[in-house]
Amino acid sequence: MTNPTSPLLYRLLPALLLAASLTAQEKKEGPIQDNSFLVEEAYNQEPGVVQHISTFTRFQESKDWIYTFTQEWPVGGITHQLSYTLPWQRLASLDGKQAFGDVALNYRYQLLGDGEAKVAIAPRLSVLLPTGDEKTGYGRGATGIQVMFPVSVVLTDTLVAHSNVGATRTPNAKNPLGDKATTQDLALGQSFIWLVNSRFNLMLEYVHTRSQAVIGPDQTQVQTATYLSPGIRWAYNFPSGLQIVPGIAAPIGVGASRGEKAIFLYLSFEHPFTKTK
């Protein structure tokens, strides 16, 4: 998830209709890999395989929720990957209205390793389009640029770690009053995945964000959020090459975010779109 606008909220995505013509392939084997929730893994899509990801996050106290859909496509091979993320959200503080948010267009480069390597690195560059309405609080009103540096390390045969460092810069971001200022956000993440078996994993993710909100002309205010999120995911593998991965997590606020709780739901469909010999 992936989570290109806000590491906690917008790392949510996938659910979608499968292509009608799934081509024949061998049944997908091996451990679940590219299905992290809040912390991004460093594995690009395999050649000829597309992934559709849906996520839904609902916060207990505020009743806010956000749904995201992400689709990831390999470009030629594993080295290059393109994806996009579409957010649909509801902010209870804004009269409970539902609205479209800012869309993310993503490019990721497999700098080191792959799904078979002990260490993998896949930097991501995202353009955040101002498709949400900043006048109602559902967007930033300006184009933003985000960079993320995910690193994945296989620690043991049953334990994998994913680390994230990222930043977002949005020149001339707007608040609902029309005030403009440049905002700069920072995101840190760490997760540990216990491979109980190849089709069932226990997860523990940690995310910390430091973001800026526009509060006046050329004025911003720092906001921080920190969550610890235990979760589980499991896989259904089919002879056609289709893999379905559902998951659920319970983000819990810690530190300054103490007392905040959420429920996170995940669903991924991954399948081949080209024939293999």
KOLVO-911222 format. One line per 8 residues: their letters; for each residue x, y, z of N, C-alpha, C. Coordinates in steps of 0.2 Angstrom, whole numbers, plus 2048, in hexadecimal, padded with zeros to 3 digits. Layout:
N
a	X,Y,Z,X,Y,Z,X,Y,Z; ...
END
This chain:
277
mtnptspl	805,7FC,800,800,800,800,803,802,800; 800,804,7FE,802,805,7FE,801,80D,803; 805,816,802,800,819,806,802,820,804; 802,821,7FE,805,827,7FC,803,82E,7FE; 7FE,82F,801,7FC,836,803,7FE,837,80A; 7FB,833,80E,7FD,833,815,7FE,82C,817; 804,82A,81A,806,824,81B,801,81F,81F; 7FD,822,823,7F8,81E,826,7F2,81E,822
lyrllpal	7EF,824,820,7E9,823,81D,7E9,821,815; 7EE,824,812,7EE,823,80B,7F2,81D,808; 7F4,818,80D,7F8,813,80B,7F3,80D,80A; 7EC,80F,809,7E6,80B,808,7E4,80B,801; 7E3,805,7FF,7E1,804,7F8,7DE,7FD,7F6; 7DC,7FA,7F3,7DB,7F5,7EE,7D4,7F1,7EF; 7D1,7EF,7EA,7CB,7EB,7E9,7C9,7ED,7E3; 7C7,7E8,7DF,7C5,7EA,7D8,7C4,7E4,7D4
llaaslta	7C0,7E4,7CF,7BE,7DE,7CB,7C4,7DC,7C7; 7C5,7D5,7C7,7CA,7D2,7C4,7C9,7D2,7BD; 7CF,7D2,7B9,7CE,7D1,7B2,7CB,7CB,7B0; 7C6,7CB,7AB,7C2,7C6,7A9,7C7,7C0,7A6; 7CC,7C2,7A3,7D0,7BC,7A0,7D7,7BB,7A4; 7D6,7B8,7A9,7DC,7B6,7AD,7E0,7B0,7A9; 7E6,7B1,7A8,7EA,7AC,7A4,7EC,7A6,7A8; 7ED,7A1,7A5,7EF,79B,7A9,7F6,79C,7AB
qekkegpi	7F7,79A,7B2,7FE,79A,7B4,7FE,795,7BA; 804,794,7BC,805,78F,7C2,802,793,7C8; 800,78F,7CD,7FD,791,7D3,803,795,7D7; 801,79B,7D9,806,7A0,7DD,808,79C,7E3; 80F,79C,7E4,811,799,7EA,816,79E,7EE; 819,79C,7F3,81E,7A0,7F7,81A,7A5,7FC; 81E,7A8,800,81B,7AC,805,817,7B3,802; 812,7B5,806,80F,7BC,805,815,7C1,805
qdnsflve	815,7C6,801,81B,7CA,801,818,7D2,800; 815,7D3,7FA,813,7DA,7F9,80C,7DC,7FB; 80B,7DB,801,804,7DC,804,805,7E0,80B; 809,7E4,80C,80A,7E8,812,804,7ED,812; 803,7EF,818,7FD,7F4,81A,7FF,7FB,81A; 802,7FD,820,804,804,821,80B,806,81F; 80F,800,81F,816,801,81D,818,7FE,817; 81B,802,812,81C,7FF,80B,821,7FA,80B
eaynqepg	820,7F5,807,826,7F0,806,82A,7F2,800; 82F,7EF,7FF,834,7F1,7F9,834,7EC,7F3; 82E,7E9,7F2,82E,7E4,7ED,829,7E7,7E7; 82C,7E8,7E1,828,7EA,7DB,824,7E4,7D9; 81F,7E5,7D4,81B,7E0,7D1,81F,7DB,7CD; 81D,7D5,7CD,821,7D0,7C8,81F,7D2,7C1; 823,7D0,7BC,821,7D1,7B5,81A,7CE,7B3; 816,7D1,7B0,810,7CE,7AE,80A,7CD,7B3
vvqhistf	80B,7D0,7B9,807,7CF,7BF,804,7D6,7C1; 7FE,7D7,7C2,7FB,7DD,7C4,7F8,7DC,7CB; 7F8,7E1,7CF,7F5,7E1,7D6,7F0,7E6,7D7; 7EA,7E5,7DA,7E5,7E9,7DB,7E4,7E9,7E3; 7E5,7EF,7E6,7E4,7EF,7EE,7DF,7F4,7F0; 7DB,7F2,7F5,7D6,7F6,7F8,7D7,7F6,7FF; 7D7,7FC,802,7D8,7FD,80A,7D2,801,80C; 7D0,800,813,7CB,804,816,7CD,805,81D
trfqeskd	7CE,80B,81F,7D0,80D,826,7CA,811,829; 7C8,80F,82F,7C3,813,833,7C5,815,83A; 7C5,81B,83C,7C8,81D,842,7C2,81D,847; 7C3,81A,84D,7BE,819,852,7BB,81F,855; 7C0,824,857,7BD,82A,85A,7BA,82F,856; 7BD,831,850,7BB,836,84C,7B6,833,847; 7B5,82D,846,7B1,82A,841,7B3,82B,83A; 7B9,82E,839,7BB,82F,832,7BD,829,82F
wiytftqe	7BC,828,828,7BF,822,825,7C1,824,81E; 7C6,820,81B,7C8,821,815,7C9,81A,811; 7C7,81A,80B,7C8,814,807,7CD,815,801; 7D1,811,800,7D6,812,7FA,7D6,80C,7F5; 7D7,80E,7EF,7D8,808,7EA,7DE,80A,7E7; 7E3,805,7E6,7E9,805,7E3,7EA,800,7DE; 7ED,802,7D8,7EE,7FD,7D3,7F6,7FD,7D1; 7F9,7F8,7D1,800,7F8,7D0,802,7F3,7CA
wpvggith	806,7F6,7C5,808,7F3,7BF,80F,7F3,7BE; 812,7ED,7BC,819,7ED,7BA,81A,7F0,7B3; 820,7F3,7B2,821,7F6,7AC,827,7F2,7A9; 825,7EE,7A4,82A,7EA,7A1,82D,7E4,7A5; 830,7E5,7AB,832,7E0,7B0,831,7E3,7B7; 835,7E0,7BB,834,7E2,7C2,838,7E9,7C4; 83C,7EB,7C0,840,7F1,7C1,83B,7F7,7C2; 836,7F8,7BE,832,7FE,7BE,82B,7FC,7C0
qlsytlpw	828,800,7C4,821,7FF,7C5,81D,806,7C6; 817,806,7C3,812,80B,7C3,80C,809,7C7; 809,80E,7CA,803,80D,7CE,7FF,814,7CF; 7F9,813,7D1,7F5,819,7D3,7F1,817,7D9; 7EF,81C,7DD,7EB,81B,7E3,7E5,820,7E3; 7DF,81E,7E4,7D9,822,7E4,7D6,821,7EB; 7D5,827,7EE,7D3,827,7F5,7CB,82A,7F5; 7C7,827,7F9,7C0,829,7FA,7C0,829,802
qrlasldg	7BD,82F,804,7BE,830,80C,7B8,833,80F; 7B7,833,815,7B2,836,819,7B5,839,81F; 7B4,840,820,7B6,843,826,7B0,845,82A; 7B0,842,830,7AA,844,834,7A9,84B,836; 7AF,84E,836,7AF,856,838,7AD,85A,833; 7AC,857,82D,7AA,85B,827,7A3,859,825; 79E,859,82A,797,857,82A,796,850,827; 79B,84C,828,79B,845,826,79A,844,81E
kqafgdva	79C,849,81A,79C,848,813,7A2,843,810; 7A0,840,80B,7A5,83B,808,7A7,83F,801; 7AE,83E,800,7B1,842,7FA,7B7,83E,7F8; 7B9,840,7F2,7BF,83D,7EF,7C5,841,7F1; 7CB,83E,7F2,7D0,841,7F5,7D6,842,7EF; 7DC,844,7F1,7E1,845,7ED,7E4,83E,7EA; 7E4,83E,7E3,7E7,838,7E0,7EE,838,7E0; 7F1,832,7E1,7F8,831,7E0,7FA,82D,7DA
lnyryqll	7FF,82F,7D6,802,82C,7D1,809,82A,7D3; 80B,823,7D3,811,821,7D6,815,81D,7D1; 81C,81E,7D2,821,81B,7CE,826,818,7D3; 827,811,7D2,82C,80E,7D7,832,80A,7D3; 838,80B,7D5,83E,808,7D2,841,803,7D7; 841,7FD,7D4,845,7F7,7D8,84C,7F8,7D8; 84F,7FC,7DD,856,7FE,7DD,85A,7F8,7DF; 858,7F4,7E3,85C,7EE,7E5,857,7E8,7E7
gdgeakva	859,7E2,7E5,855,7DC,7E7,84F,7DB,7E3; 84B,7D6,7E6,844,7D4,7E4,841,7D0,7E9; 83C,7CD,7E7,838,7C9,7EC,83C,7C3,7EF; 842,7C1,7EB,846,7BB,7ED,84C,7BD,7F1; 84D,7C4,7F2,853,7C6,7F5,853,7C7,7FC; 858,7C7,800,858,7C8,807,857,7D0,808; 85A,7D4,804,859,7DB,805,856,7DE,7FE; 851,7E2,7FF,84E,7E5,7F9,84D,7ED,7FA
iaprlsvl	84E,7F1,7F5,84D,7F8,7F6,849,7FB,7F0; 844,7FE,7F1,840,801,7EB,83D,808,7EC; 841,80D,7EB,83F,814,7EC,839,816,7E8; 834,81A,7EA,82E,81C,7E7,82E,823,7E6; 82B,826,7E1,82A,82D,7DF,822,82D,7DE; 81F,832,7E1,818,832,7E0,816,83A,7DF; 811,83B,7DA,80E,841,7D9,807,841,7DC; 806,846,7E0,7FF,846,7E4,7FB,84C,7E0
lptgdekt	7F6,84A,7DD,7F2,84E,7D9,7ED,852,7DD; 7EB,858,7DC,7E6,85C,7E0,7DF,85A,7DE; 7DD,854,7DE,7D6,852,7DC,7D1,853,7E1; 7D3,853,7E7,7CF,854,7ED,7CD,85C,7ED; 7C8,85D,7F1,7C5,864,7F2,7C8,867,7F8; 7CD,86B,7F8,7D0,86E,7FD,7CB,873,801; 7C6,875,7FE,7C1,87A,801,7BD,876,806; 7BD,86F,806,7B9,86B,80B,7BE,867,80F
gygrgatg	7C4,868,80E,7C9,864,812,7CB,85D,80F; 7C9,85C,809,7CA,855,806,7D0,855,802; 7D4,85A,801,7DA,85B,7FD,7DE,860,7FF; 7E4,861,7FC,7E9,866,7FE,7E9,86B,7F9; 7E5,86B,7F3,7E5,870,7EF,7EB,872,7EB; 7F0,86D,7EB,7F6,86F,7E7,7F9,868,7E5; 7FD,868,7E0,801,861,7DF,807,860,7E4; 807,85A,7E6,80D,859,7EB,811,853,7E8
iqvmfpvs	817,853,7EB,81C,84E,7E9,81E,84A,7EF; 81E,844,7EE,820,83F,7F4,825,83A,7F2; 82A,839,7F6,82F,834,7F5,82F,82F,7FB; 830,829,7FA,830,824,7FF,836,81F,7FE; 839,81D,803,83F,819,802,83D,812,806; 83A,80D,803,839,807,807,83F,802,806; 840,7FF,80C,846,7FA,80C,843,7F3,80F; 843,7EE,80C,841,7E7,80F,847,7E3,810
vvltdtlv	847,7E0,816,84C,7DB,818,849,7D5,81B; 84C,7CF,818,84A,7C9,81B,84F,7C7,821; 84C,7C7,827,850,7C6,82D,851,7BF,82E; 84C,7BB,82E,84D,7B4,82E,848,7B0,829; 847,7AA,82A,843,7A6,825,83C,7A8,826; 83A,7AA,82C,833,7AC,82E,832,7B3,830; 837,7B7,830,836,7BE,832,839,7C3,82D; 835,7C8,82B,837,7CD,826,835,7D4,828
ahsnvgat	83A,7D9,827,839,7E0,82A,839,7E4,824; 834,7E9,824,834,7EF,81F,834,7F5,823; 839,7FA,820,83A,800,822,838,806,81D; 835,80B,81F,834,811,81B,836,817,81D; 839,81B,819,83A,823,81A,837,826,814; 833,82B,816,830,82F,810,82F,836,812; 82E,83A,80C,82C,841,80D,828,844,808; 824,849,809,81F,84C,804,820,853,805
rtpnaknp	820,856,7FF,820,85E,7FF,81B,860,7FA; 816,865,7FC,811,867,7F9,811,86F,7F8; 814,872,7F3,815,879,7F2,80E,87C,7F2; 80C,882,7F5,806,885,7F4,800,881,7F6; 801,87D,7FB,7FB,879,7FE,7F6,87E,801; 7EF,87C,800,7EA,881,802,7E6,87E,808; 7E3,882,80C,7DF,880,811,7D8,882,80F; 7D2,880,812,7CB,882,810,7CA,889,80F
lgdkattq	7CE,88E,812,7CD,895,812,7D1,898,80C; 7D5,894,809,7D8,896,803,7DF,898,804; 7E2,898,80B,7E8,89A,80C,7ED,895,809; 7F3,898,807,7F8,893,804,7FF,893,808; 802,88D,808,808,88D,80B,80B,886,809; 812,885,809,815,87F,807,816,87B,80D; 813,874,80C,813,870,811,819,86A,810; 81C,868,815,821,862,815,81F,85D,81A
dlalgqsf	81E,857,818,81C,852,81C,822,84C,81D; 822,849,822,827,843,823,824,83D,825; 826,837,823,823,831,825,828,82C,826; 827,828,82C,82C,823,82E,828,81D,82F; 82A,817,82D,826,811,82E,82B,80B,830; 829,806,834,82C,800,835,827,7FA,836; 829,7F5,833,824,7EF,834,828,7E9,835; 825,7E4,838,828,7DD,838,822,7D8,837
iwlvnsrf	824,7D4,832,81F,7CF,830,821,7C8,832; 81D,7C4,835,81F,7BD,837,81B,7B9,833; 81F,7B5,82F,81C,7B0,82A,81A,7AA,82E; 815,7AA,831,812,7A4,835,812,79E,830; 810,79F,82A,811,79A,824,810,79E,81E; 811,79B,818,811,79F,812,80B,7A2,810; 805,7A0,813,7FF,7A4,812,7FB,7A7,818; 7FF,7A8,81D,7FC,7AB,823,802,7AF,827
nlmleyvh	801,7B6,828,806,7BA,82B,803,7BE,831; 808,7BF,836,806,7C3,83B,80A,7CA,83A; 808,7D0,83B,80B,7D6,839,80B,7DB,83F; 810,7DF,840,811,7E4,844,814,7EA,841; 810,7EF,840,812,7F5,83C,812,7FB,841; 817,800,83F,818,806,843,818,80C,83E; 814,811,83F,815,817,83A,815,81D,83E; 819,822,83C,819,829,83F,819,82E,83A
trsqavig	815,833,83A,814,838,835,815,83F,838; 819,843,835,819,84A,837,817,84E,831; 811,851,832,80E,855,82C,80D,85C,82E; 80C,860,829,80B,867,829,804,869,826; 800,86D,82A,7FA,86F,828,7FA,877,827; 7F7,879,821,7F6,880,820,7F2,884,825; 7F4,889,829,7F0,88C,82E,7EF,894,82C; 7F2,896,827,7F2,89D,825,7F7,89E,81F
pdqtqvqt	7F7,8A4,81C,7FB,8A5,817,803,8A4,819; 806,8A0,815,80D,89E,817,80E,89B,81E; 809,899,821,809,896,828,807,88F,828; 80B,88B,82C,809,884,82C,809,882,834; 806,87C,835,806,87A,83C,808,872,83C; 80C,870,840,80F,869,840,80A,865,843; 808,85F,840,804,85A,843,808,853,843; 807,84F,848,80B,849,849,806,843,84A
atylspgi	807,83E,848,803,838,849,808,832,849; 806,82D,84E,80A,827,84F,806,821,851; 807,81C,84D,802,816,84E,806,810,84E; 804,80B,852,807,804,852,801,800,850; 802,7FC,84B,7FD,7F8,848,7FE,7F1,847; 7FB,7ED,84C,7FB,7E5,84B,7F6,7E3,846; 7F8,7DE,842,7F3,7DC,83D,7F5,7D5,83B; 7F0,7D2,836,7F1,7CB,833,7EF,7CC,82C
rwaynfps	7F2,7C7,828,7F1,7C7,821,7F1,7BF,81F; 7ED,7BD,81A,7ED,7B6,818,7EC,7B6,810; 7EE,7B1,80D,7ED,7B0,806,7E9,7AA,803; 7E6,7AB,7FE,7E3,7A6,7FA,7E6,7A6,7F3; 7E9,7A0,7F1,7EC,79F,7EB,7E8,79B,7E7; 7E8,79D,7E0,7E4,799,7DB,7E8,797,7D6; 7E6,791,7D2,7EA,78E,7CD,7EB,793,7C7; 7E6,798,7C6,7E6,79D,7C1,7EC,7A2,7C2
glqivpgi	7EF,7A2,7C8,7F4,7A7,7C9,7F1,7AD,7CD; 7EB,7AD,7CE,7E8,7B2,7D3,7E9,7B0,7DA; 7EB,7B6,7DD,7EC,7B6,7E5,7E8,7BB,7E8; 7E4,7B9,7ED,7E0,7BE,7F1,7E3,7BE,7F8; 7E4,7C4,7FA,7E7,7C5,801,7E2,7CA,805; 7DE,7C8,809,7DB,7CC,80E,7DF,7CD,814; 7DE,7D3,818,7E1,7D4,81E,7DD,7D9,822; 7DF,7D9,829,7DC,7DE,82D,7E1,7E0,833
aapigvga	7E1,7E6,835,7E5,7E9,83A,7E2,7ED,83E; 7E5,7EF,844,7E2,7F3,849,7E7,7F9,84B; 7E8,7FE,847,7EC,804,849,7EA,807,850; 7EF,807,854,7EE,80A,85B,7F3,810,85B; 7F0,816,85D,7F4,81C,85E,7F9,81B,864; 7FF,81E,863,804,81E,869,807,825,869; 80A,826,86F,80D,82D,870,808,832,870; 809,837,86C,804,83D,86B,7FD,83A,868
srgekaif	7FD,835,865,7F7,832,862,7F3,82D,867; 7F6,82D,86D,7F3,828,871,7EC,828,872; 7E8,823,872,7E1,823,873,7DD,822,86C; 7E1,824,867,7DD,823,860,7DE,81C,85E; 7D8,819,85B,7D8,812,859,7D5,812,852; 7D6,80D,84E,7D4,80D,847,7D3,805,845; 7CF,804,840,7CF,7FD,83D,7D1,7FE,836; 7D5,7F9,834,7D8,7F9,82D,7D6,7F3,82A
lylsfehp	7D3,7F3,824,7D2,7ED,820,7D5,7EE,819; 7D8,7E8,817,7DC,7E7,811,7D9,7E2,80D; 7D9,7E3,806,7D8,7DD,801,7DC,7DE,7FB; 7DF,7D9,7F9,7E3,7DA,7F3,7E2,7D4,7EE; 7E1,7D6,7E7,7E1,7D1,7E2,7E7,7D2,7DE; 7EA,7CC,7DD,7F0,7CC,7D9,7F0,7C7,7D3; 7F1,7C8,7CD,7F0,7C3,7C8,7F4,7C5,7C2; 7F5,7C0,7BD,7F9,7C1,7B7,7F5,7C4,7B2
ftktk	7F8,7C9,7AE,7F4,7CC,7A8,7F7,7CA,7A2; 7FC,7C6,7A2,800,7C4,79C,801,7BC,79C; 801,7B9,796,803,7B2,796,80A,7B0,798; 80B,7AB,79B,812,7A9,79C,813,7A2,799; 819,7A1,796,81A,79B,793,81C,795,798
END
